[in-house]
Amino acid sequence: MHTEHDLITTPVTADLLRGALDVEPTEHGLLPHRLPAWARAQNTDPQLAMAESQSSGIRLALRTRATVVELDTLRTKRAYVGAPPRPDGLYDLVVDGRLSGQASVTGGNTITVDMTAGTAELQPGPVGTVRFAGLPDTLKTVEIWLPHNETTEVVALRTDALVEPAPADGRKVWLHHGSSISHGSDAASPTTTWPVLAASLAGVEVTNLGLAGSALLDPFTARTLRDTPADLISVKIGINLVNTDLMRLRAFTPAVHGFLDTIREGHPDTPLLVVSPILCPIHEDTPGPSVPDFSDIAAGRLRFAALGDPAERASGKLTLNVIRDELARIVGQRAADDPNLHHLDGRDLYGEADTAELPLPDDLHPDAATHRRIGERFAELAFADGGAFGGTAQGS
């Protein structure tokens, strides 16, 4: 058995990471980000700051003969007052494209959030280690996918053989932006969020800008999408605008146009798919905001409820049906001059029949089985011949 003294320490640098748009040196190591520093400087929302620092879609990608890989990290996880403890984030080990191991780290920081009081308290903790052993003694591509639902500072990488960055493999890059559902919500692990599943099925590489609670048509997010290299782009718009009750229909329509205009400045001809919200019964015809409902907490379940009044639609309040209708209209209007702009109704990914079979456990977020269904459906619909991304699947 190898000891730490037998292993080679390799400095973790940006070229070993994929899926991150920026890396920030910290006192412990390197913190990957999913928004660049200039965009973070324009943000004042703690929710977005938390979401973009979580490592959804971010992985170390190595070429090596190593049979042992150790990674020291400092995690920051969230706990919510009155809610059941959240499970530890998982690290997925993928060897030559196949899931080969999973593990968690101990220690780390904990931020305890009181959603009713609007407070957060940090309890610091130590660096932890995730270790994978028994890898095949052959030259291979090793990916370590960081937890999608935790902030992860990468501190040290140790192996029993030299490593180098995995070379580009020629796959097309799909850039996706959306809400907590795209971020991963209650997916089982980082490689089973629906965007990563869909990318795997389609044979493309995903850069996931799913930002929990923060798909709010922010101009700096649009400029980030504009400036990020991609062969395919999708934006999933709607649920966060309802559950934050952020804007009215009068503001929504020009904001969507502006968001798409900005993306097109950097990607004038790239296939661009606008995806409307999946079914969410509490908000189909009832405006936001969404608030936590602790009535089932004794049974270990946090739920969400819609506080709006359906009658408020007359004054311009947004519901999911209002948003779906308007997105379909906007895309139809723009597509007359933009043949690479496409629309997908989110209910084709998760609709009435699905909610009867696989209801949203907290009335807002899909569980692991539903992530798999959405990922499979997206791959079928978007990457099929005739789909927005048709002809880009592996082997086509």
C-alpha positions in Angstrom: 0.0 0.0 0.0 1.2 3.4 -0.9 1.8 6.0 1.8 1.6 9.7 1.4 5.4 9.8 1.3 5.4 7.5 -1.8 3.1 9.7 -3.7 3.9 12.5 -6.1 2.4 15.9 -5.3 1.3 17.8 -8.4 0.3 21.5 -8.1 -3.3 22.0 -9.0 -3.5 24.5 -11.8 -6.3 25.8 -14.0 -5.3 23.5 -16.9 -6.2 20.5 -14.8 -9.7 21.7 -14.3 -12.7 21.6 -16.7 -16.0 23.3 -16.3 -14.7 26.3 -14.4 -14.7 29.8 -15.9 -12.3 31.2 -13.3 -10.0 30.0 -10.5 -9.3 32.0 -7.4 -6.1 31.4 -5.3 -7.0 31.1 -1.6 -5.0 30.6 1.5 -5.7 26.9 1.2 -5.4 26.3 -2.5 -7.5 27.0 -5.6 -11.3 27.8 -5.6 -13.0 27.2 -9.0 -15.7 29.6 -10.0 -18.5 29.4 -12.6 -18.7 33.1 -13.1 -15.6 35.3 -13.9 -14.3 37.7 -11.4 -15.7 40.8 -13.2 -19.2 39.3 -13.1 -18.9 38.4 -9.4 -17.9 42.0 -8.7 -21.2 43.2 -10.2 -23.2 40.8 -8.0 -24.7 41.7 -4.6 -26.8 38.6 -4.0 -25.4 36.1 -1.5 -27.5 33.3 -3.1 -25.8 33.8 -6.4 -22.4 34.1 -4.8 -23.0 30.7 -3.1 -24.4 29.1 -6.3 -21.6 30.1 -8.7 -18.9 28.9 -6.2 -20.4 25.5 -6.0 -18.7 23.1 -8.4 -21.6 21.8 -10.6 -20.0 20.4 -13.7 -16.4 21.1 -12.6 -13.9 18.2 -12.7 -10.2 17.5 -12.6 -9.2 15.9 -15.9 -5.9 14.0 -15.9 -3.9 11.7 -18.2 -1.9 9.3 -16.0 -0.9 5.7 -15.2 -1.6 6.3 -11.5 -3.3 3.5 -9.6 -3.8 5.8 -6.5 -5.2 9.3 -6.5 -5.6 11.5 -3.4 -7.2 14.9 -3.4 -7.2 17.2 -0.4 -10.1 19.7 -0.4 -11.8 22.1 1.9 -15.5 22.0 1.4 -18.1 24.5 2.4 -21.5 22.9 2.9 -24.8 24.4 3.9 -27.2 23.5 6.6 -30.7 25.0 7.0 -32.4 25.7 10.3 -35.5 23.6 10.6 -34.7 21.4 7.6 -33.3 17.8 7.6 -29.5 17.6 7.2 -28.3 17.6 3.7 -26.2 14.6 2.6 -22.5 15.0 2.1 -21.4 15.9 -1.4 -20.0 13.1 -3.5 -16.9 13.0 -5.6 -17.4 10.9 -8.8 -14.3 9.1 -10.2 -14.6 8.5 -13.9 -12.0 6.5 -15.7 -12.0 6.5 -19.5 -15.6 7.7 -19.4 -16.9 5.1 -17.0 -17.9 5.8 -13.4 -15.4 3.9 -11.3 -15.8 5.1 -7.7 -17.5 7.6 -5.4 -16.4 9.1 -2.1 -17.0 12.1 0.3 -14.6 14.1 2.4 -14.9 14.9 6.1 -14.3 18.2 7.9 -14.7 21.5 6.0 -16.8 24.6 6.8 -20.5 24.6 7.5 -22.7 27.6 6.9 -26.0 27.4 8.8 -28.7 29.4 7.1 -31.9 30.5 8.8 -34.2 31.2 5.9 -36.9 32.8 8.1 -34.5 35.2 9.8 -32.3 35.8 6.7 -29.1 35.0 8.6 -26.1 32.7 8.0 -23.4 31.6 10.4 -20.1 30.1 9.4 -18.4 27.3 11.4 -14.9 26.7 10.1 -13.5 23.2 9.8 -10.4 21.3 8.6 -9.2 20.2 5.2 -10.3 16.6 4.2 -9.0 14.0 1.8 -10.7 11.9 -0.8 -8.8 8.8 -1.9 -9.3 6.4 -4.8 -7.1 3.3 -5.1 -7.0 0.2 -7.3 -7.1 2.1 -10.6 -5.8 0.1 -13.6 -2.1 0.4 -14.2 -2.5 1.7 -17.8 -2.4 5.1 -19.4 -5.9 6.5 -19.0 -8.0 9.6 -18.6 -9.1 10.1 -15.0 -11.7 12.6 -14.1 -12.7 13.6 -10.5 -16.0 15.4 -10.6 -16.3 17.7 -7.6 -19.6 17.8 -5.6 -22.2 19.8 -7.5 -23.8 21.1 -4.3 -20.8 22.2 -2.3 -18.2 24.9 -2.6 -14.8 23.1 -3.0 -11.4 24.6 -2.6 -8.8 22.2 -4.1 -5.8 22.0 -1.8 -3.5 19.2 -3.0 -3.3 16.4 -5.6 -1.2 13.3 -5.0 -0.7 10.3 -7.2 1.6 7.3 -7.5 2.5 8.3 -11.1 3.0 11.5 -13.0 -0.1 13.3 -14.3 -0.7 15.8 -17.1 -3.8 17.6 -18.2 -6.1 15.4 -20.2 -5.9 16.4 -23.9 -8.9 17.8 -25.7 -10.9 14.9 -27.2 -12.7 16.8 -30.0 -16.1 16.7 -28.5 -18.3 19.6 -29.0 -18.9 22.0 -26.1 -22.4 22.6 -24.9 -22.9 25.6 -22.7 -26.0 25.5 -20.5 -27.6 28.1 -18.1 -30.5 27.5 -15.8 -31.8 27.4 -12.3 -31.2 25.0 -9.3 -32.7 22.2 -11.5 -29.9 22.7 -14.0 -27.4 23.2 -11.2 -28.3 19.7 -9.9 -30.7 20.3 -7.0 -31.3 16.8 -5.5 -29.4 14.7 -8.1 -27.6 11.7 -6.6 -24.1 12.9 -7.6 -22.2 15.3 -9.8 -22.3 13.0 -12.9 -26.1 12.4 -12.5 -27.3 16.0 -12.7 -29.6 16.2 -15.8 -27.2 18.3 -17.9 -24.2 16.0 -17.3 -26.4 12.9 -18.0 -27.7 14.5 -21.2 -24.1 15.5 -22.3 -22.9 11.9 -21.6 -25.7 10.4 -23.7 -25.1 12.9 -26.5 -21.3 12.6 -26.6 -20.6 16.3 -25.9 -18.8 18.1 -23.2 -20.9 20.3 -20.9 -20.1 23.6 -19.2 -22.9 24.0 -16.6 -23.9 27.5 -15.6 -27.0 26.3 -13.8 -27.1 28.7 -10.9 -29.4 27.7 -8.0 -32.0 30.4 -7.4 -30.2 32.7 -9.8 -31.4 32.3 -13.3 -32.7 35.8 -13.2 -31.7 37.3 -16.6 -28.8 39.1 -15.1 -26.9 41.1 -17.7 -23.5 39.9 -16.4 -24.7 36.3 -16.8 -25.6 37.0 -20.4 -22.2 38.6 -21.0 -20.6 35.5 -19.5 -22.4 33.3 -21.9 -21.5 35.7 -24.7 -17.8 35.4 -23.9 -17.6 31.7 -23.1 -16.5 29.4 -26.1 -19.2 27.0 -27.1 -20.5 25.0 -30.0 -24.0 24.7 -28.6 -25.9 26.9 -26.1 -29.1 26.5 -24.1 -30.8 28.8 -21.6 -33.6 27.5 -19.3 -35.6 30.5 -18.2 -38.5 30.9 -15.8 -38.8 29.2 -12.5 -36.5 31.6 -10.6 -38.3 34.6 -11.9 -41.5 33.3 -10.5 -40.2 32.1 -7.1 -38.4 35.3 -6.4 -41.3 37.4 -7.8 -38.6 39.5 -9.3 -40.3 41.2 -12.3 -43.5 41.7 -14.1 -44.4 40.8 -17.7 -43.6 44.3 -18.8 -40.0 43.9 -17.7 -39.7 40.2 -18.6 -40.2 40.5 -22.3 -37.5 43.1 -23.0 -35.2 41.4 -20.5 -35.4 38.1 -22.5 -34.7 39.9 -25.7 -31.7 41.7 -24.2 -30.4 38.4 -22.8 -30.6 36.7 -26.1 -29.2 39.8 -27.9 -26.1 39.8 -25.7 -25.5 36.0 -26.2 -25.8 36.6 -30.0 -23.1 39.3 -29.9 -20.5 36.6 -29.1 -22.2 33.6 -30.8 -24.1 35.0 -33.8 -24.7 31.6 -35.5 -24.3 29.1 -32.7 -27.4 26.8 -32.2 -29.2 28.5 -29.3 -32.0 26.7 -27.5 -34.5 28.5 -25.2 -36.1 26.0 -22.7 -39.2 27.0 -20.8 -39.9 25.7 -17.3 -40.7 22.1 -16.5 -44.0 21.4 -14.8 -44.2 22.7 -11.2 -47.8 22.5 -10.0 -47.6 25.1 -7.3 -46.6 27.8 -9.8 -48.4 26.9 -13.0 -51.0 29.5 -12.5 -50.0 31.0 -9.1 -47.4 33.7 -8.9 -44.5 33.8 -6.4 -42.8 34.3 -4.2 -42.0 30.7 -3.1 -41.4 30.3 0.6 -40.3 27.3 2.7 -43.2 25.3 4.3 -42.1 23.6 7.5 -45.4 21.8 8.2 -43.9 18.5 7.2 -40.6 19.0 8.9 -41.4 16.4 11.6 -41.6 13.8 8.9 -38.1 15.0 7.7 -39.4 16.9 4.6 -39.1 20.5 3.7 -41.6 21.7 1.2 -42.2 25.0 -0.7 -45.4 26.9 -1.1 -46.5 29.7 -3.5 -47.6 32.9 -1.8 -49.0 34.7 -4.8 -52.7 35.1 -5.9 -53.7 33.8 -9.3 -55.7 37.0 -9.8 -52.5 39.0 -9.7 -51.7 37.8 -13.3 -54.0 40.6 -14.5 -51.5 43.1 -13.1 -48.5 41.4 -14.8 -47.3 39.0 -12.2 -45.5 36.0 -13.7 -46.6 32.4 -13.6 -45.0 29.4 -15.4 -47.8 29.3 -17.9 -47.4 33.1 -18.6 -43.7 32.6 -19.1 -44.0 29.6 -21.3 -46.5 31.4 -23.6 -44.2 34.5 -23.8 -41.0 32.6 -24.4 -42.7 30.7 -27.3 -43.9 34.0 -28.8 -40.5 35.6 -28.4 -38.6 32.8 -30.0 -41.1 32.5 -32.8 -40.7 36.2 -33.5 -36.9 36.1 -33.4 -36.5 32.9 -35.3 -37.8 34.5 -38.5 -34.4 36.3 -38.7 -32.4 33.7 -36.6 -32.7 30.2 -38.1 -30.3 28.8 -35.4 -32.6 29.9 -32.5 -34.9 27.2 -31.2 -37.5 26.6 -28.4 -38.3 23.6 -26.2 -41.3 23.5 -23.9 -40.0 22.3 -20.6 -43.1 20.2 -20.1 -41.7 17.9 -22.8 -39.0 17.1 -20.3 -41.2 16.8 -17.3 -45.0 17.2 -17.6 -48.4 16.1 -16.2 -47.8 12.4 -16.6 -44.4 12.6 -15.0 -45.5 14.6 -12.0 -48.1 11.9 -11.2 -45.4 9.2 -11.4 -42.4 11.2 -10.0 -43.8 14.1 -8.0 -41.4 16.8 -6.9 -40.5 15.8 -3.3 -40.5 19.4 -2.0 -42.9 20.7 -4.7 -40.1 22.6 -6.4 -37.0 20.4 -7.1 -36.7 17.1 -8.9 -35.1 14.1 -7.2 -32.5 11.8 -8.6 -34.9 9.6 -10.7 -36.4 12.7 -12.2 -33.0 14.2 -13.1 -32.3 11.0 -15.0 -35.6 11.3 -16.9 -35.1 14.9 -17.8 -31.5 14.2 -18.9 -32.6 11.3 -21.1 -35.5 13.3 -22.6 -33.3 16.4 -23.3 -30.7 14.2 -25.1 -33.5 12.6 -27.2 -35.2 15.9 -28.0 -32.4 18.4 -28.4 -29.7 16.1 -30.0 -32.0 14.0 -32.2 -32.1 14.6 -35.9 -34.4 17.6 -36.3 -33.7 18.8 -32.8 -32.0 22.1 -32.0 -28.6 20.3 -31.6 -29.3 17.6 -34.1 -26.4 16.0 -35.9 -24.0 16.8 -33.0 -24.3 13.5 -31.1 -21.4 11.2 -30.8 -20.9 9.1 -33.9 -23.2 11.3 -36.1 
